[in-house]
Amino acid sequence: MPTQFMNAKQTAEYLNMSITWVYRDAPKLGLTPYKFGAGRSAKLQFKISDVCAWAQQQKLG
């Protein structure tokens, strides 16, 4: 089964943005995170197809 999610670091690298941006601003701009786990050990991950679709929507022109 292929990987369906990217962690915050992988998402930041793919989008050429900072990890801080991924945690703070990406959800505000419509990039939906998925939370795995609970409390301080919870990890945010992003669906690869969502990240690709979101990036396409940012295209100018």
PyRosetta script that sets phi, psi and omega in degrees:
from pyrosetta import init, pose_from_sequence

init()
pose = pose_from_sequence("MPTQFMNAKQTAEYLNMSITWVYRDAPKLGLTPYKFGAGRSAKLQFKISDVCAWAQQQKLG")
pose.set_psi(1, 125.2)
pose.set_omega(1, -179.5)
pose.set_phi(2, -70.1)
pose.set_psi(2, 153.7)
pose.set_omega(2, 178.3)
pose.set_phi(3, -64.2)
pose.set_psi(3, 131.7)
pose.set_omega(3, -178.4)
pose.set_phi(4, -107.4)
pose.set_psi(4, -10.0)
pose.set_omega(4, -175.7)
pose.set_phi(5, -129.2)
pose.set_psi(5, 152.1)
pose.set_omega(5, 172.3)
pose.set_phi(6, -118.8)
pose.set_psi(6, 143.6)
pose.set_omega(6, 175.4)
pose.set_phi(7, -78.6)
pose.set_psi(7, 178.2)
pose.set_omega(7, -175.6)
pose.set_phi(8, -62.3)
pose.set_psi(8, -39.7)
pose.set_omega(8, -179.5)
pose.set_phi(9, -65.1)
pose.set_psi(9, -44.8)
pose.set_omega(9, 178.8)
pose.set_phi(10, -64.0)
pose.set_psi(10, -39.2)
pose.set_omega(10, 178.8)
pose.set_phi(11, -64.5)
pose.set_psi(11, -43.6)
pose.set_omega(11, 178.5)
pose.set_phi(12, -60.9)
pose.set_psi(12, -43.7)
pose.set_omega(12, 179.4)
pose.set_phi(13, -65.0)
pose.set_psi(13, -42.6)
pose.set_omega(13, -179.6)
pose.set_phi(14, -61.8)
pose.set_psi(14, -40.8)
pose.set_omega(14, -177.6)
pose.set_phi(15, -89.6)
pose.set_psi(15, -3.8)
pose.set_omega(15, -177.8)
pose.set_phi(16, 58.5)
pose.set_psi(16, 45.7)
pose.set_omega(16, 179.1)
pose.set_phi(17, -126.8)
pose.set_psi(17, 171.4)
pose.set_omega(17, 178.2)
pose.set_phi(18, -82.0)
pose.set_psi(18, 159.1)
pose.set_omega(18, 177.0)
pose.set_phi(19, -64.7)
pose.set_psi(19, -36.6)
pose.set_omega(19, 177.3)
pose.set_phi(20, -58.6)
pose.set_psi(20, -43.0)
pose.set_omega(20, 178.8)
pose.set_phi(21, -60.7)
pose.set_psi(21, -42.4)
pose.set_omega(21, -178.8)
pose.set_phi(22, -61.2)
pose.set_psi(22, -44.0)
pose.set_omega(22, -178.8)
pose.set_phi(23, -72.9)
pose.set_psi(23, -42.6)
pose.set_omega(23, -171.6)
pose.set_phi(24, -89.1)
pose.set_psi(24, -47.7)
pose.set_omega(24, -169.2)
pose.set_phi(25, -100.4)
pose.set_psi(25, -32.0)
pose.set_omega(25, -176.9)
pose.set_phi(26, -56.3)
pose.set_psi(26, -46.9)
pose.set_omega(26, 178.4)
pose.set_phi(27, -61.6)
pose.set_psi(27, -34.3)
pose.set_omega(27, 178.3)
pose.set_phi(28, -67.1)
pose.set_psi(28, -26.7)
pose.set_omega(28, -176.8)
pose.set_phi(29, -97.1)
pose.set_psi(29, 9.2)
pose.set_omega(29, 172.9)
pose.set_phi(30, 100.6)
pose.set_psi(30, 5.8)
pose.set_omega(30, 177.2)
pose.set_phi(31, -92.8)
pose.set_psi(31, 107.1)
pose.set_omega(31, -170.7)
pose.set_phi(32, -80.6)
pose.set_psi(32, 120.1)
pose.set_omega(32, 175.6)
pose.set_phi(33, -87.5)
pose.set_psi(33, 156.1)
pose.set_omega(33, 173.0)
pose.set_phi(34, -113.8)
pose.set_psi(34, 135.0)
pose.set_omega(34, -177.6)
pose.set_phi(35, -103.8)
pose.set_psi(35, 122.9)
pose.set_omega(35, 178.2)
pose.set_phi(36, -114.0)
pose.set_psi(36, 122.9)
pose.set_omega(36, -178.6)
pose.set_phi(37, 100.5)
pose.set_psi(37, -175.6)
pose.set_omega(37, -177.9)
pose.set_phi(38, -137.1)
pose.set_psi(38, 155.2)
pose.set_omega(38, 176.2)
pose.set_phi(39, 66.3)
pose.set_psi(39, -146.9)
pose.set_omega(39, -176.4)
pose.set_phi(40, -69.3)
pose.set_psi(40, -21.5)
pose.set_omega(40, -178.7)
pose.set_phi(41, -88.2)
pose.set_psi(41, 0.8)
pose.set_omega(41, -179.8)
pose.set_phi(42, -64.8)
pose.set_psi(42, 143.6)
pose.set_omega(42, 179.7)
pose.set_phi(43, -120.2)
pose.set_psi(43, 135.5)
pose.set_omega(43, 173.6)
pose.set_phi(44, -90.2)
pose.set_psi(44, 134.8)
pose.set_omega(44, 175.4)
pose.set_phi(45, -135.1)
pose.set_psi(45, 157.6)
pose.set_omega(45, -177.4)
pose.set_phi(46, -124.1)
pose.set_psi(46, 135.9)
pose.set_omega(46, 178.3)
pose.set_phi(47, -68.5)
pose.set_psi(47, 129.9)
pose.set_omega(47, -176.7)
pose.set_phi(48, -56.6)
pose.set_psi(48, -44.0)
pose.set_omega(48, -179.2)
pose.set_phi(49, -64.0)
pose.set_psi(49, -35.3)
pose.set_omega(49, 177.8)
pose.set_phi(50, -66.9)
pose.set_psi(50, -41.7)
pose.set_omega(50, -179.6)
pose.set_phi(51, -64.5)
pose.set_psi(51, -44.4)
pose.set_omega(51, 179.5)
pose.set_phi(52, -63.7)
pose.set_psi(52, -43.7)
pose.set_omega(52, 179.2)
pose.set_phi(53, -64.8)
pose.set_psi(53, -42.3)
pose.set_omega(53, 179.3)
pose.set_phi(54, -62.0)
pose.set_psi(54, -43.9)
pose.set_omega(54, 179.8)
pose.set_phi(55, -61.6)
pose.set_psi(55, -39.4)
pose.set_omega(55, 178.1)
pose.set_phi(56, -64.3)
pose.set_psi(56, -34.7)
pose.set_omega(56, 179.9)
pose.set_phi(57, -69.0)
pose.set_psi(57, -20.1)
pose.set_omega(57, -177.7)
pose.set_phi(58, -84.2)
pose.set_psi(58, -4.2)
pose.set_omega(58, -177.9)
pose.set_phi(59, -63.2)
pose.set_psi(59, 132.7)
pose.set_omega(59, 177.7)
pose.set_phi(60, -88.5)
pose.set_psi(60, 138.3)
pose.set_omega(60, 174.4)
pose.set_phi(61, 81.6)
pose.dump_pdb("model.pdb")
